[in-house]
Amino acid sequence: MSPILVAEGLHKRFGAVTAAADINLAFDDRTVVSLIGANGAGKTTFLNMVTGYVRPDRGQIKFDGRPLVGLAPRAITRFGISRSFQVPQLFPSLSLRENLLVAEGIAGAAKEADAMLDRFGLGPYADRPAGLLPEGIRKLLDVAMALVGRPKLLLLDEPTSGVAADEKFGIMDLVMGAASQVVVLFVEHDMDIVARYATRVIAFYDGRVIADAPPDEALRAAEVRRYVIGDEVRHAPA
Amino acid sequence: MRRALLLAAAGVIALAGVATAWAAPQWLVFLLTLALAKGVVVLGLLLLMRTGLVSFGQGLYFGLGAYAAALLGHWGGVADAALMLLAGTAAAVLTAALLGLLLAQYRAIFFAMLSLALSMILYGALVKSSALGSTDGFNLHAKSFAGVALAAGTERRVLLAAAVLAVAVAAWLLHRLLASHWGRLSAAIRDNELRVDYLGASVYGVVYVNYVIAGGLAGLGGGLAALAVGHVDPDITYWTTSGEFVFIAVLGGTGNVIAPFLSAAVFEGLRTLASQFAPNVWQMSLGLAMLAIIMFLPAGLWSLGKRQGKAA
C-alpha cells in the first residue's frame, strides 16, 4: 500500500531557529501517529507545513500523490486534510450547533452536524455560545468541526492541553472513536496519552526527527528520554 | 408559525407604507422616502457588519446610484423613475464588483479607511467636473414610472410606494440570506477567519460578494434619494454622508433587517426636529442621541424591542 502522506526533504528556518531540517516522513492509511518533542522542536511547524499555513523553504509534501506546497489551507482542506488547534479555533458568538453547521455547510456534508453532536455528546451544550463553553467542550468542538467534512487525514495539535487531568482520557476516547476511519497525527506532551493511543511515535528535536518507531520502542530510545521526556524518564513505563 | 407572523407583519407594513404614500402630507412622504433610501444603504452596511467590516465609504455607491439615475435623464433623455433606479443600482453593482476585488483583501481600519478614500476620490472628481455641475450639481425629474406617466403632484407619492415595495423585497431577500448558511458563514468570518479558511471556504469570496451586495443596495438608495430630492450634488458622496450611514447602523443595531429602516426613520425625524427647534446645534442634538444609544442601548434601537419581548 502506498503511503497517503509523504514529506520529502523539508527544511524551514525562522530567523536563527531551525524548525525543520531535512524531514523525510511517510504515513500509511489507518494509523495513529503521535508527534512528540519539547517546545520549539518542530512538531507544530510540521503540521503547519502540511496544512499550508507555513511554506517550507525547501522540500515537498504529497498527499494522495498530489503536491501540497504552495497551496492555500482551504485548498488543502478540500483534498481531505483537516486539523484542530492547540487553542481551539471556534466562532465564539455562534452557538455550538451553529459552529458545526458552518462546518457542515462548507463541506456540503448534510446531517453531519447532528451526527457530531451525538458522537461527541455535545447535545446539552448545543445552544450555548461557543465563547462561553468549558475548555474540554471547546476542545471537543474544535475536533468535531474538523471531522464534519469527513477528512482522510486528521491533524490534532495538543488535543488535551489545557484540559483537567481526569478529563484527558475521556476526551481522547471520544476523539479516537470518532476518527477511527482516518489517519490521525496528533501532537502531544502527555506520554501516557501517547503510549495509550498512538501506533507510531515520531520524536522531534531541534527540527530533526530523532525517533520514529512504535510507542514502546520510541519512548525507550535514549535520545527521546534525554531530549523529550527529560526527568520523566524515571517514571516512564517499562 | 413565526415565519407566517413575520411575513404577515411585513405585508401589513408594506401595505401601510403604500397607503401612507397616498394619504400622508407631502413633507411626511418626502421624509419617509428619504428614510427608506438611507435605510436600504444601511441594510447593506448591516451585511458588511455581520461579516465584521465597517465601511466608511458607502457614500461612493450612494453617490454613484444617484448620479447614474440623474445622468440617465440628463444625458440619456430617459425620465422613467424605474429605469433610473435600475441604472443607479447597476452602476453601483458594477463599480463594487471592480473595487471589491481590491477591498475584499483588507480588514478592520484598513478596509474602513480605504473605502472612505475611494468615496473621496469620487467626491473630488465630481467637484472638479463642470459637465456634471461641479459643486452645484444638477436637477432631475421623473415623468413616468415603469412606462406609466405620472400625473402632476403624484410623483413623490408614487416614488414612496415604489420605495416601500423595493426595500421590502430587498429586506426580505437579505433576511433570507442572513438566515441561510451564507449568513452563518459571514458571522463566522467576523469571529474567526483562520478557522473558516481551514474548514475549506474562501473568506475573500464571501467578503467580495457581500461587498458587492452592499454596494448595490447603496446604489438603489442613492437612486431613490436623488429622485426624492430631485437634485444631485457632490455632497452625497462626501465622507460625512458615509458617516451618517454608519451612525444610522449603530443607532439601529445589526440584529434584524427591519432595524436599519427603523433607525433611518428615527434619524430623519430627529434631524428634522433638531433643525427646526435647535437650528444652531442640531448636530449636537444628534450627537447626544448617539451618546444615549451607546450608553443605554449598545446593541441599538432594535434591542429595545427584544427587551420588551422578553419582559412580556
Interface residues (C-beta under 8 A of the other chain):
Chain A: T51 A72 P73 R74 T77 R78 S82 R83 Q89 L90 F91 P92 S93 L94 E98 N99 L101 V102 A103 G105 I106 A107 M145 A146 G149
Chain B: H181 R184 L185 A187 A188 R190 D191 N192 L194 R195 V196 D197 Y198 L199 G200 A201 S202
